[in-house]
Amino acid sequence: MVCLHDFLYLAEHDTSEYQLEGLGRVQPSPSNLPGEEVMKRFTLDTNCLIDLENEAPSAEYIRKLYRYHTTGKIRLYLPAVAASEQPRKGREIKTFDCFIKRISDAGIPDVELLRPYMFMNLSFLDYSMLTDDHMMKLDRDIHQILFPRLPYRYGEYCSMREQNPEKLPIERKWRNAKCDVMIAWCHIFHHGDVLVTRDGNFLKATKKPRLLALGAGEIVFPEAAAGSFTN
């Protein structure tokens, strides 16, 4: 497995120039396979994972969604970039295997993972994918919706703050914002139907409609997602 500091910086460049052994551009996950029963695709954000770990009030609703997933009523996903959000002390994820264990310990071992695009010092090389211009346009559009006052380029962000962009780890504020953007990107790119989050930034009246226009489907709190089903 590749650790967080072992990445190539591709997201700031035209990745069509790069060829990496064993890696290729990954097509978005099909909504459903031919002949397969149509099931709604729910995407959890990083806060959902944290809520499960902390036994937060929303945890019961997230577990309800997971039960629907394991019984074949829905398909439940978690973007793999959740491994890269700035960890709380003592929870640094150094390998992707550690992230898999974290998911299992949280009680959702069979959740399906969505690959993000490659980004140096953020995504795991062996669980990310190369990008093209169309994919990065979606990323930029999401960033402009969620964080219009935050520079899109990390180098520009560091320049404004007189910081060295080569210094690791990536500064917390920009890193976590980037992870939020990549969560939404994974959901939309991989054809998710419902993004499940308690992050109010996704649900603001000035932002949610624009995310839906990009293809987000629905964006709801965990309790609303779980409440959309009847036993």
C-alpha positions in Angstrom: 0.0 0.0 0.0 1.1 3.6 -0.6 1.2 6.1 2.2 -0.1 9.6 2.1 3.3 11.2 1.3 4.0 8.9 -1.7 1.7 10.6 -4.2 2.3 12.2 -7.6 1.0 15.6 -8.2 -1.4 15.2 -11.1 -4.5 17.2 -10.3 -2.8 20.6 -11.0 -1.8 19.5 -14.5 -3.2 18.1 -17.7 -3.0 14.4 -16.8 -3.3 13.3 -20.4 0.5 13.8 -20.4 1.1 11.2 -17.8 1.2 7.4 -18.2 1.4 5.3 -15.0 2.0 1.6 -15.0 -1.1 -0.3 -13.8 -3.3 2.8 -13.7 -5.8 4.1 -16.2 -8.8 6.4 -16.3 -11.7 4.8 -14.6 -15.2 5.2 -16.0 -17.9 6.2 -13.5 -19.7 3.3 -11.8 -22.8 2.3 -13.8 -26.1 3.2 -12.1 -27.1 -0.5 -12.3 -25.8 -3.4 -14.2 -27.9 -4.8 -17.1 -30.7 -7.0 -15.7 -30.0 -5.8 -12.2 -32.9 -4.5 -10.0 -32.8 -0.7 -9.9 -31.7 0.4 -6.5 -31.1 3.9 -5.2 -27.5 4.8 -4.6 -26.7 6.5 -1.3 -23.4 8.2 -0.7 -22.2 8.8 2.9 -19.9 11.7 3.6 -17.0 11.7 6.1 -19.2 13.1 8.8 -21.3 10.0 8.6 -18.3 7.8 9.3 -17.3 10.1 12.2 -20.8 9.9 13.6 -20.7 6.2 13.6 -17.4 6.2 15.5 -18.7 8.7 18.1 -22.2 7.1 18.5 -23.7 10.5 17.6 -27.5 10.8 17.4 -27.4 10.3 13.6 -25.6 7.0 13.9 -28.8 5.0 14.2 -30.1 6.4 10.9 -26.8 5.6 9.2 -26.9 2.1 10.5 -30.4 1.8 9.2 -29.2 2.7 5.7 -26.4 0.1 6.1 -29.0 -2.6 7.0 -30.9 -1.7 3.8 -27.7 -2.0 1.9 -26.8 -5.4 3.3 -30.3 -6.7 2.6 -30.3 -5.5 -1.0 -32.8 -2.6 -0.8 -30.2 0.1 -1.6 -26.6 0.5 -2.5 -24.5 2.4 0.0 -21.2 4.1 -0.8 -18.4 6.0 0.9 -15.9 8.0 -1.1 -12.4 6.7 -0.5 -11.2 10.3 0.0 -12.8 10.1 3.5 -9.5 8.4 4.4 -7.6 11.7 3.7 -9.6 14.3 5.6 -7.5 15.9 8.3 -7.7 13.4 11.1 -8.2 14.1 14.8 -5.2 13.4 17.0 -4.4 9.7 17.1 -6.4 8.8 14.0 -4.0 9.4 11.2 -4.5 7.1 8.3 -1.1 6.0 6.9 -2.2 3.2 4.7 -5.4 2.3 2.9 -5.6 -0.9 4.9 -5.9 1.3 8.0 -8.8 3.0 6.4 -10.5 -0.3 5.6 -10.1 -1.3 9.3 -11.6 2.0 10.4 -14.6 1.4 8.2 -15.0 -2.1 9.7 -14.6 -0.9 13.2 -17.3 1.7 12.6 -19.7 -1.2 11.7 -20.1 -0.8 8.0 -17.5 -3.2 6.6 -19.4 -3.9 3.4 -20.0 -0.3 2.3 -18.9 0.2 -1.3 -16.0 2.6 -1.9 -15.9 5.3 -4.6 -12.6 6.2 -6.1 -11.6 9.9 -6.1 -9.2 11.4 -8.6 -5.5 11.5 -7.8 -4.2 14.5 -5.8 -0.7 14.7 -4.4 -0.5 14.2 -0.6 -4.2 13.7 -0.3 -5.4 10.7 -2.3 -4.0 7.1 -2.1 -2.2 6.2 -5.3 -3.6 2.7 -5.3 -7.2 3.8 -4.8 -7.6 6.8 -7.0 -7.7 7.4 -10.7 -6.3 9.6 -13.5 -8.4 12.5 -14.6 -9.3 14.3 -17.8 -10.5 17.9 -18.5 -14.2 17.1 -18.1 -13.6 15.5 -14.7 -11.6 18.4 -13.4 -14.2 20.9 -14.7 -16.7 19.2 -12.5 -14.3 19.5 -9.6 -13.8 23.2 -10.2 -17.5 23.8 -10.5 -18.2 22.1 -7.2 -15.4 24.1 -5.5 -16.8 27.4 -6.7 -20.2 26.5 -5.3 -19.0 25.2 -1.9 -16.0 27.5 -1.3 -16.3 30.5 -3.5 -13.9 32.6 -1.4 -11.2 29.9 -1.1 -8.5 29.7 -3.9 -9.0 26.6 -6.0 -5.2 26.0 -6.4 -3.3 25.2 -3.2 -0.3 27.1 -4.4 -2.4 30.3 -4.7 -3.8 29.6 -1.2 -0.3 29.3 0.3 0.9 32.4 -1.6 -1.9 34.5 -0.1 -1.0 33.3 3.4 2.8 33.5 2.8 3.2 29.8 3.4 5.4 27.2 1.7 3.2 24.9 -0.5 5.9 22.2 -0.3 5.5 21.9 3.4 3.5 18.9 4.6 0.9 18.1 5.6 -1.4 20.2 3.5 -2.9 23.1 5.6 -6.0 21.9 7.5 -8.5 24.4 6.3 -7.7 24.0 2.6 -7.3 20.2 2.9 -10.7 19.7 4.5 -12.4 21.9 2.0 -10.8 19.9 -0.8 -12.0 16.7 0.8 -15.6 18.1 0.9 -15.3 19.0 -2.8 -14.0 15.5 -3.6 -16.8 13.9 -1.6 -19.4 15.7 -3.8 -17.3 15.0 -6.9 -17.3 11.2 -6.2 -21.0 11.3 -5.6 -21.8 13.1 -8.8 -19.2 11.5 -11.0 -20.2 7.9 -9.9 -23.9 8.6 -10.5 -25.1 8.7 -6.8 -28.8 9.4 -6.2 -28.7 10.7 -2.6 -25.8 12.4 -0.8 -26.2 11.9 2.9 -24.6 14.6 5.1 -25.2 16.7 8.1 -22.8 19.4 6.8 -24.9 22.5 6.4 -22.7 23.9 3.7 -24.1 21.3 1.3 -27.6 22.3 2.2 -27.5 26.1 2.0 -30.2 27.6 -0.1 -27.6 29.3 -2.2 -25.6 26.1 -2.8 -27.8 23.0 -2.8 -29.8 23.9 -5.9 -26.6 24.4 -7.8 -25.2 21.1 -6.7 -28.4 19.4 -7.8 -28.0 21.0 -11.2 -24.6 19.4 -11.5 -26.3 16.0 -10.9 -26.2 15.4 -7.2 -29.8 14.0 -7.2 -30.8 14.6 -3.6 -28.8 16.0 -0.6 -30.3 15.1 2.8 -29.6 14.6 6.5 -29.1 11.0 7.7 -32.5 10.9 9.4 -34.3 12.1 6.2 -32.4 9.5 4.1 -33.4 6.7 6.5 -36.9 8.0 6.8 -37.5 7.7 3.1 -38.1 4.0 3.6 -40.9 2.2 5.3 -40.3 -1.1 7.0 
